[in-house]
Every structure is written in structure tokens, then in C-alpha cells.
């Protein structure tokens, strides 16, 4: 995912929309922070003797990963719309516009 983000950053800078990249980067960081907080909380519970359900933990981390992927995909679609702005033959991803 890091290579994809670097490529997106370069393409967004060319479009003068680095702010979109930074917002996405901060959102992904917030999700990483949430996962870290959850990991610490779960660790404290396990030390206290609370039984941790592995399938629920797995589902939590899978959901975080899927959310991060969807955020990056949305940024890619937004960038595609920005790059094709003014192209009447291009089928927009977001009908309400990107600016």
C-alpha cells in the first residue's frame, strides 16, 4: 500500500491537490492509532484474565484493513476524476464533482 500511496502523492502534487493526499494520510494514521489502542486494551484485558475471542480480534483487524483499502480506492477514484476534468467522454466516478 505504501507504493500506491507514494504514486498517488506524486500524481496529486502534479494536480496541485496535495491537501487531499495529506487528509487521506491522516485518516489512515487515525485508523492505525485506533488499531494500536485496541491492541493495548485487549492486552490489558488478557493480563486481567478476560478471555479474548480470536475470531473477533481477527474480524476487527480485517475490518480496519478493508476500511483503509476503501479510503485509498476512493482517493484513486477522486484523482482519476481530477485528471479527466473537462473530458466529456470520461464517465465520472463522482457525479457531484470533485472540486
N, C-alpha and C positions, 0 to 999 in steps of 0.2 A: 504494500500500500504506500510505502514511503516514496518509491519511484514514481508512482502515479501522482502523488501529491506534488513532488518536485516538478514534474512535467506540467501539471495544472498551474502551479505557481508561475512558471515561465510564460505559459500561454496567457494567463490573466494579466501579468505585467505588460505584455505586449498590447493587451486591450485596455490598459490603464484602469484595471479593476482589481488591484492587489488587495483592496479592502475586503472583497468577497473571499479571497483566499485566507486572509487573517481571521475573518469571522468563522470560517469553516475550521481552521486550525484550532481556534479557541474552543469551539464546540466539541471537537474530537478530544481535546485535552480535558474538558469537563467530564466527558464520559469515562476517560481513563481514570480521572480522580475519583469518580463515583465507584468504579470497579475496585480501586485501591481501598477506599473507605469500607466497602462491603467486605473485602478480603480481611481487613483488620478486625471488623466487627465479628465476622464469622470465626476468626481465630480466637478472639476473646471468649466467644460463646463455647467453642470447643474446649478451651482451657477450663472453663467453668463447669464443664460436664454436660453441656447441652449437646444432644446428638444432632449432627449435621447430615442432612439428606443430600447425598452426592448428586442425584439426578436433578434436584432443584438448583444446586450450585452450577451444574453444567448448563442448565437451561438459562440461568441468569447471564452467564458469560457468553453464551451463544446469542442471546438477545442483544447484549451490548455490541457484539461484533456485527450483527445484522444491522443495527441502528447506525453504526459507524459507516458501514458499506453504503447504506441508503443515503447518508449525508454526502458522501463522496460522489455517488452516482448523480444526485441532484445537482451538485456543483458542476459535474461534467455536462449535464444537460443544459444548465444555465449558460455555461461557457459556449456551448455549441450554438445556442440561440444568439448570444452576443456576437459570435464570429460570423453568423449568417444574417446579421441585422441588415435589412434593406433588400434581401434576396427574396423576390416574390415567388420563386419556385421552391423555396425551402419550407417544409412543414414544421412549424414551431412546436417545441415541447411544451411551452407555457403560453397559452393563448392570451393571457392578460399582460404579457410583456415581461421584460427583464430589467427595465430601467425605470 
